[in-house]
Each structure stands twice: as C-alpha cells, then as structure tokens.
Amino acid sequence: MKNFKDEFWKLQNLLDTDKPFCFNRFSDGELFILQNKEVRLSQSSYVAGDTAGQGTYTKEEQKHFIPAEHGYQRLALCESLGYCAPNYFKGIPSRTDIPEEEFLFMHGLSSDIEEKHLTFANVFLNSNYPLFMTHTLNKLKNTTRPIAMVLNEACDTKMLPFKITKEFRIGNDCMTNHWDLPKEMADFFEQRRGWIILLSAASLSNLIAHKCFKSNPKNTIIDIGSTLNPLMGLEGWKYSRDYLKHFWMGQKSHYCEREEIW
C-alpha cells in the first residue's frame, strides 16, 4: 500500500540527489479523455464526461476535447500512460478521488501490474502542497542545473524564485492547438543532459513528458500542474483550485486536511 507522504519524499529525494526521473501526471481530465468522453471548460460552464454545470474558467483554463475529432490526441495519451521505463513515474487518481472501477481502469492502462512506477496524481498537491512549496521550490531555487519550463503565454515569471533557462510558451487549449510541441521538445532535449523540465500545460504535459523522457532519460521531467499559478499572475486558480485557495487565501479545504488513500 502506498503512503501519500512517502511518495512525495521518494520523488523529492530523486530531485535532491540529481537523479533523472519523470513524473507524468494523469488526473481526472485525462481520465475522461482516456474514456473517450468530452471535456470542455468554457468561460462560464464545464462538461466533464457525463457531468455538466456552471463554473468560472479564465482563458488559460479553457479547453475542449471532442472525441470525434481528437482521436490522435487520445491515442497519444494512452501511449504515454502505458509507457514503462526505469524512473518513469505515472501519477493516477487515488481511490480517495475516483470510484474503484475508474481506478482499476487507469491502473490497467498503465501496464504496471506491480505498481513500481505508479504513484498519486496529487503527490505534489493537496496536503502535500506545503512540502512542495518548501522543499521542491528550495531545490529549484538552489540548483545549478538548467531549468526549462512549458507554460501559458499569459504567465508572468518575474515572481518565480528560480531562473528559467529556456521557455516554451503555449496558448489556450494547448493539447489540440500545440500538437507539434512534444516532438519539437524531444528533438531539442535529445542531446542535452542534466536539465530539469517543468511542465504546466494540461494534458499536453503528458505527451511532452512521454516523448522527451523516451527520447532522453538523462533529464528530470516534472508535471507541476497548477502549483505555481499564484506566482505567475494567473487568476483561474481562484475559482477552481481548492488546494491553492487553502494555501494562498486561507480558505478551508478538506482536500488539504486528509491523507489520500491508494
């Protein structure tokens, strides 16, 4: 049985000792895509599989996966989850967050029966987020390794506590609008070693992580999701990220007061 805190320290220790690894995060949005269900976040509403409702989503949050039109993207996402290699860690939602049958669905697609390289999708979020903000950010701040980052074109990086050597900027709905970026980045990093590559690009991050680590496993690749959005001048997290509102705005969230169960 995996422990939520232990899983954080496993990845953090690899980062602290400069051992290359990849953390590829598959959350609920990726679950719906893998199930071939529509995912749409628009300005004032959402569709997530079989559920729809009202919500506020700023431009950097908006996206639309249409099963009938985006089959290639779904296939690439399946491949990135099914890929297995040393130090290629795949985070999937735990039983705390999704029903048992959906957990087993993701588990089966991962091709990792022994769970050696499976971990929590939220390993850097929720009740582990203070650890990320303290230990992970401290390592990024003090590392001598070059850092690359994939981030939205609206991001302002001046408040980040670490230096970015190379930026890859993306627009909105990036999984469908930046289909060529995974190959572009894999080509760029194929002969480069020792980099830390941070990904904040929704489901496109999964494809980039897979392509880049398969091409060259000598770099560290981390899907950081929305963890740094409050430091980059973005506003969307204030409407849809309870763990960030808990940490940055003092709003209580049960997600941040529990340990996730594998």
Secondary structure per residue as TSV (DSSP state, phi and psi in degrees):
chain	resnum	aa	ss	phi	psi
A	1	M	-	360.0	131.1
A	2	K	-	-84.3	144.5
A	3	N	-	-107.5	133.6
A	4	F	H	-59.4	-45.7
A	5	K	H	-70.6	-41.5
A	6	D	H	-60.9	-37.0
A	7	E	H	-67.0	-37.0
A	8	F	H	-60.0	-49.3
A	9	W	H	-67.0	-28.9
A	10	K	H	-61.2	-46.9
A	11	L	H	-72.7	-40.0
A	12	Q	H	-62.8	-38.4
A	13	N	H	-65.0	-36.6
A	14	L	H	-63.7	-41.6
A	15	L	H	-65.8	-43.7
A	16	D	H	-64.2	-32.1
A	17	T	T	-97.3	9.4
A	18	D	T	58.7	34.2
A	19	K	-	-92.0	124.1
A	20	P	-	-61.0	139.1
A	21	F	-	-158.6	169.2
A	22	C	E	-129.2	131.2
A	23	F	E	-113.5	112.1
A	24	N	E	-110.8	117.6
A	25	R	E	-100.9	121.3
A	26	F	-	-114.4	104.9
A	27	S	-	-103.0	-159.1
A	28	D	H	-66.8	-35.0
A	29	G	H	-61.3	-42.4
A	30	E	H	-67.1	-34.5
A	31	L	H	-57.6	-47.7
A	32	F	H	-64.0	-39.4
A	33	I	H	-64.6	-44.2
A	34	L	H	-62.9	-30.8
A	35	Q	T	-80.7	0.2
A	36	N	T	63.2	41.7
A	37	K	-	-111.3	150.9
A	38	E	-	-65.2	140.5
A	39	V	E	-129.8	122.1
A	40	R	E	-142.2	124.4
A	41	L	E	-116.6	114.8
A	42	S	-	-116.5	-177.1
A	43	Q	S	-56.4	-38.8
A	44	S	S	-132.0	13.4
A	45	S	E	-156.3	167.9
A	46	Y	E	-143.8	154.7
A	47	V	E	-129.0	125.4
A	48	A	E	-133.8	91.1
A	49	G	T	66.9	-118.1
A	50	D	T	-92.7	5.4
A	51	T	E	-114.8	141.2
A	52	A	E	-140.8	154.4
A	53	G	E	-176.7	-169.8
A	54	Q	E	-98.0	149.1
A	55	G	-	-173.0	170.0
A	56	T	-	-113.6	122.1
A	57	Y	-	-133.9	114.6
A	58	T	-	-73.1	171.6
A	59	K	G	-55.8	-41.6
A	60	E	G	-68.9	-16.1
A	61	E	G	-90.2	-17.4
A	62	Q	-	-77.6	141.1
A	63	K	E	-162.8	166.5
A	64	H	E	-154.2	110.9
A	65	F	E	-99.9	119.5
A	66	I	-	-111.5	109.8
A	67	P	T	-52.1	-40.4
A	68	A	T	-70.5	-18.4
A	69	E	T	-110.8	-19.9
A	70	H	-	-119.9	41.5
A	71	G	H	-63.8	-36.7
A	72	Y	H	-64.2	-39.5
A	73	Q	H	-64.7	-40.7
A	74	R	H	-64.9	-41.6
A	75	L	H	-61.3	-42.7
A	76	A	H	-64.1	-36.3
A	77	L	H	-66.7	-40.6
A	78	C	H	-59.5	-42.8
A	79	E	H	-65.1	-38.7
A	80	S	H	-68.9	-32.2
A	81	L	H	-76.9	-34.9
A	82	G	H	-80.1	-14.3
A	83	Y	-	-67.6	136.5
A	84	C	-	-128.5	133.2
A	85	A	-	-161.6	157.0
A	86	P	T	-56.2	132.9
A	87	N	T	64.1	19.8
A	88	Y	E	-101.4	98.0
A	89	F	E	-98.1	134.1
A	90	K	E	-115.9	118.7
A	91	G	E	-91.6	126.3
A	92	I	E	-124.6	157.1
A	93	P	-	-59.7	143.0
A	94	S	-	-87.7	174.3
A	95	R	T	-65.3	-15.5
A	96	T	T	-66.9	-29.8
A	97	D	T	-108.4	-22.9
A	98	I	S	-135.2	157.1
A	99	P	-	-62.8	158.2
A	100	E	H	-55.4	-41.8
A	101	E	H	-66.6	-32.8
A	102	E	H	-75.4	-35.0
A	103	F	H	-61.2	-45.8
A	104	L	H	-66.7	-32.5
A	105	F	H	-61.5	-49.7
A	106	M	H	-64.7	-42.4
A	107	H	H	-58.4	-44.7
A	108	G	H	-64.8	-40.8
A	109	L	H	-67.1	-21.0
A	110	S	T	-73.6	-17.2
A	111	S	T	59.4	25.4
A	112	D	-	-121.8	74.0
A	113	I	T	-59.9	-39.0
A	114	E	T	-83.0	-4.8
A	115	E	-	63.2	24.9
A	116	K	T	-64.9	-31.3
A	117	H	T	-123.3	22.2
A	118	L	E	-99.4	143.9
A	119	T	E	-151.3	-175.0
A	120	F	E	-75.7	133.3
A	121	A	T	-59.6	-33.3
A	122	N	T	-94.9	25.0
A	123	V	T	-60.0	-25.7
A	124	F	T	-104.1	4.8
A	125	L	S	-115.2	-175.1
A	126	N	G	52.3	-126.9
A	127	S	G	-71.7	-10.0
A	128	N	G	-92.9	-6.0
A	129	Y	H	-62.1	-40.8
A	130	P	H	-58.4	-34.1
A	131	L	H	-65.8	-42.1
A	132	F	I	-60.4	-46.4
A	133	M	I	-66.8	-26.5
A	134	T	I	-91.0	-59.1
A	135	H	I	-84.7	-45.5
A	136	T	I	-67.7	-46.6
A	137	L	H	-63.2	-36.4
A	138	N	H	-62.9	-40.1
A	139	K	H	-65.2	-44.0
A	140	L	H	-63.4	-36.2
A	141	K	H	-67.0	-35.9
A	142	N	H	-104.7	-2.2
A	143	T	-	-70.3	151.2
A	144	T	-	-97.6	-0.5
A	145	R	S	-78.7	146.9
A	146	P	-	-68.9	143.3
A	147	I	E	-116.4	129.3
A	148	A	E	-110.3	152.6
A	149	M	E	-145.6	136.1
A	150	V	E	-101.7	122.7
A	151	L	E	-152.8	160.7
A	152	N	E	-66.9	149.5
A	153	E	T	-63.0	-18.5
A	154	A	T	-85.0	-6.8
A	155	C	-	-72.9	140.5
A	156	D	-	-110.8	116.0
A	157	T	-	-94.2	4.1
A	158	K	T	-63.8	-25.5
A	159	M	T	-90.2	-5.8
A	160	L	-	-67.3	139.1
A	161	P	S	-83.5	10.8
A	162	F	S	-135.3	161.5
A	163	K	-	-90.3	133.5
A	164	I	-	-100.0	121.8
A	165	T	S	-82.0	-37.1
A	166	K	E	-141.4	127.1
A	167	E	E	-108.6	143.5
A	168	F	E	-122.8	106.0
A	169	R	E	-89.6	140.1
A	170	I	E	-126.9	157.1
A	171	G	-	-95.2	-164.3
A	172	N	S	-79.3	159.5
A	173	D	S	50.5	52.2
A	174	C	H	-69.4	-26.5
A	175	M	H	-62.9	-35.5
A	176	T	H	-96.0	-24.1
A	177	N	H	-96.2	-10.7
A	178	H	-	-128.4	46.7
A	179	W	T	-60.5	-24.9
A	180	D	T	-87.4	-10.6
A	181	L	H	-65.8	-40.0
A	182	P	H	-55.1	-44.4
A	183	K	H	-68.4	-41.3
A	184	E	H	-57.4	-44.7
A	185	M	H	-71.9	-37.7
A	186	A	H	-61.2	-40.0
A	187	D	H	-65.3	-41.5
A	188	F	H	-64.2	-41.2
A	189	F	H	-94.6	-0.1
A	190	E	T	-57.5	-38.9
A	191	Q	T	-107.1	11.4
A	192	R	-	-110.0	134.8
A	193	R	-	-122.5	154.2
A	194	G	S	84.2	7.2
A	195	W	-	-80.2	155.1
A	196	I	E	-108.8	122.2
A	197	I	E	-114.3	115.3
A	198	L	E	-101.3	132.1
A	199	L	E	-117.6	127.0
A	200	S	-	-138.8	74.1
A	201	A	S	-145.1	38.6
A	202	A	T	51.0	-138.5
A	203	S	T	-70.7	-17.8
A	204	L	H	-63.5	-29.6
A	205	S	H	-57.1	-39.2
A	206	N	H	-61.4	-41.5
A	207	L	H	-71.0	-39.0
A	208	I	H	-65.4	-46.9
A	209	A	H	-58.0	-45.9
A	210	H	H	-62.5	-51.6
A	211	K	H	-61.6	-46.2
A	212	C	H	-69.9	-41.8
A	213	F	H	-73.9	-34.2
A	214	K	H	-66.0	-37.7
A	215	S	H	-72.3	-36.8
A	216	N	-	-155.4	101.5
A	217	P	T	-83.7	19.0
A	218	K	T	-96.5	6.5
A	219	N	S	-114.8	161.7
A	220	T	E	-100.8	127.1
A	221	I	E	-124.8	124.9
A	222	I	E	-130.8	122.5
A	223	D	E	-80.8	105.5
A	224	I	-	-93.3	-2.8
A	225	G	T	55.8	-131.4
A	226	S	T	-98.1	13.0
A	227	T	T	-56.2	-34.8
A	228	L	T	-103.4	5.1
A	229	N	G	-54.7	-39.9
A	230	P	G	-63.8	-21.1
A	231	L	G	-92.3	0.7
A	232	M	T	-121.7	20.5
A	233	G	T	73.4	16.0
A	234	L	-	-89.0	154.1
A	235	E	-	-114.7	-18.8
A	236	G	T	-59.3	-32.1
A	237	W	H	-60.9	-25.3
A	238	K	H	-67.9	-15.3
A	239	Y	H	-106.2	-21.3
A	240	S	H	-137.9	3.1
A	241	R	-	-121.2	92.9
A	242	D	H	-62.3	-37.0
A	243	Y	H	-67.3	-32.0
A	244	L	H	-75.3	-39.8
A	245	K	H	-64.2	-34.4
A	246	H	H	-63.7	-45.6
A	247	F	H	-77.6	-44.9
A	248	W	H	-93.2	-24.2
A	249	M	H	-119.2	-3.1
A	250	G	-	73.7	18.5
A	251	Q	-	-87.2	125.7
A	252	K	-	-60.6	138.5
A	253	S	-	-143.1	128.3
A	254	H	G	-67.0	-21.9
A	255	Y	G	-61.7	-28.6
A	256	C	G	-96.2	2.9
A	257	E	G	-120.4	21.3
A	258	R	S	-138.2	159.7
A	259	E	-	-101.2	128.0
A	260	E	-	-70.4	147.6
A	261	I	-	-108.4	126.7
A	262	W	-	-71.5	360.0
